[in-house]
Amino acid sequence: MAIKDALLPEFDHEMAQLRVALERCEKAHFGFKPHEKSWTLGQLAKHLANVPMWAQMTMTTDELDFATFPAPKYEEPASTAVILEEFDGNVKAARAELEKAADEAMMRTWTGRTGEQIHFAMPKAAILRTFVMNHMIHHRGQLTVYLRLTGAKVPALYGPSADEGNM
């Protein structure tokens, strides 16, 4: 089995679950933040809409130098629809890169660095699991807490939630 054939079902599942969570983000709560050091709900949703783009970047480049990559400044999105449109486009582009990825490309090293300091260097398949999907799952978990705190219904992601299902 090709590496992409093992990763694509997981990618599709996790992106579908993320989309459900993003759909629950209401414009009225975009300014909510649970702590002064936290992002707002809108900024977190915008970040999550961009994470799938990292899969495309992983497959089309061999490294990211954080010293030359501008830190994103996530402004409050205009609407939930805008977030979903950006997310859908990023998922589509990322999936297209993953679909055409040969095992050789998946095993090529991808490096995250700041100048000369290397933070990590792993096969692209591992980057897709850690830097992209696991990172996204981490922030999606944060988003579900934001949803709970703002009174939105928390989606059932890996089984029932208190809002959807028998708990």
Buried (B, 14 or more C-beta within 10 A) or exposed (E): EEBBEEBBEEBEEBBEBBBEBBBBBBBEBBEBBBEEEBBBBBBBBBBBBBBBBBBBBBBEEEEBEEEEEEEEEBEEBEEBEBBBEBBBEBBEBBBEBBEEBEEEBBEBEBBBBEEEEEEEBBBBBBBBBEBBBEBBBEBBEBBBEBBBEBEBEBBBBEEEBEBBEEE
